[in-house]
Amino acid sequence: MLCPYCNHDNSKVIDSRDSGDGIRRRRECLSCDRRYTTIERSQTRTLMVVKQDGRREEFRKDKLLASLNKACVKRPLPVGTITKVADEIEAALVDSGKAEIPSHGLGELVMGRLKGLDRVAYIRYASVYRDFKDIETFKEEVDALLEPVAQRPEPNPQLSFLEDEPPVLPIRRRRGRPRKPQPMR
């Protein structure tokens, strides 16, 4: 392991922890005494993406993240959501047990995740992935996306005083420090 500060190849491990994506190790360089963190991941077999023209290309998560970032640019998504979606997609591909994934299967998987996440991002990704030939096919995709919304009942933000049952009021919680548990008698 090379030190990122002085490129010395000798270091000692100070702390080691299991994290979700590998083993996180805190190291100290024996040359410059500076500390840095490394994450060690187990190497799985290489996933290959089979393109529409028959070419095979190694699956690259950074390429997936770049396409997701382009689709989700300027969308009100929580921090880390795009990375989480990319992790979920990669995990689904690895869990499939297949060494080769067709590009259309990968694209459909991404669109399925984006459809549940953000409809604008979904349309952006679909417009590039499906390569719409004309505006009518694009309109059909947007209309198909809007159909489930029209079927959902519109929530009524107004309170109705004509209901037979009284409205359920929220339980008021006591503020301040939690009560100490009472000893058993």
HUBEL-V217250 format. One record per run of one state. SS is the DSSP state (~ for helix, > for strand, _ for the rest). FROM is the first residue (numbers start at 1). LEN is the number of residues. If there is no record, write none. Layout:
# HUBEL-V217250
ss-><SS	SS>
from-><FROM	FROM>
len-><LEN	LEN>
This chain:
# HUBEL-V217250
ss-><_	>	_	>	_	>	_	>	_	>	_	~	_	~	_	>	~	_	~	_	~	_>
from-><1	11	20	22	30	35	41	48	51	56	59	61	72	81	96	100	103	118	119	130	135	152>
len-><10	9	2	8	5	6	7	3	5	3	2	11	9	15	4	3	15	1	11	5	17	34>
